[in-house]
Amino acid sequence: MMGSMDSGMHAFGGIWMILVGALLVIPFWKLCTRTGYPGPLGLLILIPLVNLAFIYFLAFSQWPAQKQD
């Protein structure tokens, strides 16, 4: 009886992780494209500690979209 409950909780946990991941990646993907960086850089938000460095990088770097020729 407990086995089926455990597998149900694992499935719910997996779905929850996918939803949270999508809720984080989609806005950062869009942010990267708007600032002139490739969209897949938004996936860095899923990596612990790298995500903090990535946020600081976006906040304080010169954006390619703002460069004047």
Sequence and secondary structure as in RCSB ss.txt:
>XXXX:A:sequence
MMGSMDSGMHAFGGIWMILVGALLVIPFWKLCTRTGYPGPLGLLILIPLVNLAFIYFLAFSQWPAQKQD
>XXXX:A:secstr
 HHHHHHHHHHHHHHHHHHHHHHHHHHHHHHHHHHTS GGGGGGGGSTTHHHHHHHHHHHS  GGG   
